[in-house]
Amino acid sequence: MERLKADGIDVVRVAYPDLIGTERARDVLVERLPAVMEHGLAFCRAVYHTSPMGDVVPVPEGLGAGLPDIRIVPDLATLAPVPWEPGVAHCLGDAYEPAGDEHCAESPREVLRRVTAELGATGLTAVAGPELEYFLCEPDPQSPTGWKRYGDAPGNVYVAGRKGDPEGHLLSTLRRLKAYGIGATMGNHEFCGGQFEINLDHSDALDAADRAFRFKSAVKELARHEGRLATFMAKPFNDEGGSGFHVHLSVCDEAGANVFADETGEHGLSGTARHAIAGVLAHAPALAALFNPTVNSYKRFGPDTLAPWLIDWGLDNRSAMLRIPPERGAATRLEVRLGDATANPYLGIAGLVAAAHLGVRDKLECPAPLEGYGYDAERAPLLPGDLTAALDALEADTDLTTVLGEAFVRAFLTYKRDEVERFQRYVTDWEFREYAYHL
């Protein structure tokens, strides 16, 4: 407390992710922090089961149990001053049952802890590097959505400066993220108009997910300060591509050596790396539910989109679902390109680590790598084509769900199937235009 006060901090924002990765939080006056550390902050458990529109999904642990509490206990190791909110420090919280030391099963942070602990029992540690894309939008009263793409112009692919960013959004955001201390390293204007990508450092899986979660929340908040909307929606516009969540994954032994590297192995990859690749491929249909978790996610897939739609891998091949970047030795890693930016980073990384772990545990063998451009559907199995198929694949993948935690998976499936049912009942603008005047 004294250190915080000396640093001019009078409020600690205690935050945690819900099932879809939205930040839930409470601002705590510094004087109340000791009591909060002792007792935790009470939140209604239904926060985990509340849709983006505020509907409470009837998950047994929520409505069925009478809307009980959970306790959020600050993790003081994650305290960080918020550069754009003077006097405020941000702190992640862990979710517990109302009494005792049992973690809440729906907590995404706990799901990832569970997975990394199982991998850790074999003497291995997962290292992840997240890459996230987003669209920046500005108000437009003439648009049906009320928003248009910021700085929208064709051809500004992989540029920096005012060419694709006329008001310097990226520079300002990078500098504030640096001051925030979440390991942002670099960024650029991406392929589409108004789209940006910012890369984050590699670190152990939980820390990487923590930083990706804080990154997404920070970018959205900084855009609000600009009077704009930053969206990580998979495909927000019909006439442009989507936003990805790519994860670079390596695994280290207890001495810190990268166990994916083997200069004598085929393609410079160890047997462990090949098993991990095979595990990701084998569990890819189920992983789609975690990495592509919305109805909208599946509109991003398709031929020539640079969003994978086949279950394959390749050597430095961006048309593959799993790419092996060209670096070897200590930098040997998998780049899994399956995810879109709506994914909850904790759950996506948890699923990826679990799948790689299962491949190594079961000594799975991977097929030959993709040669050429990877959008020929005859070359490899297809990923699920919609959210329903992905959820069914997750439910059927009992090896993966056991590692993730059956209580979590049950809650996630119930929550997401409710989303599908609500969408199926909703009449879209497209349907009205297509049918109302002619049928």
Disulfide bonds with the S-S distance in Angstrom:
none
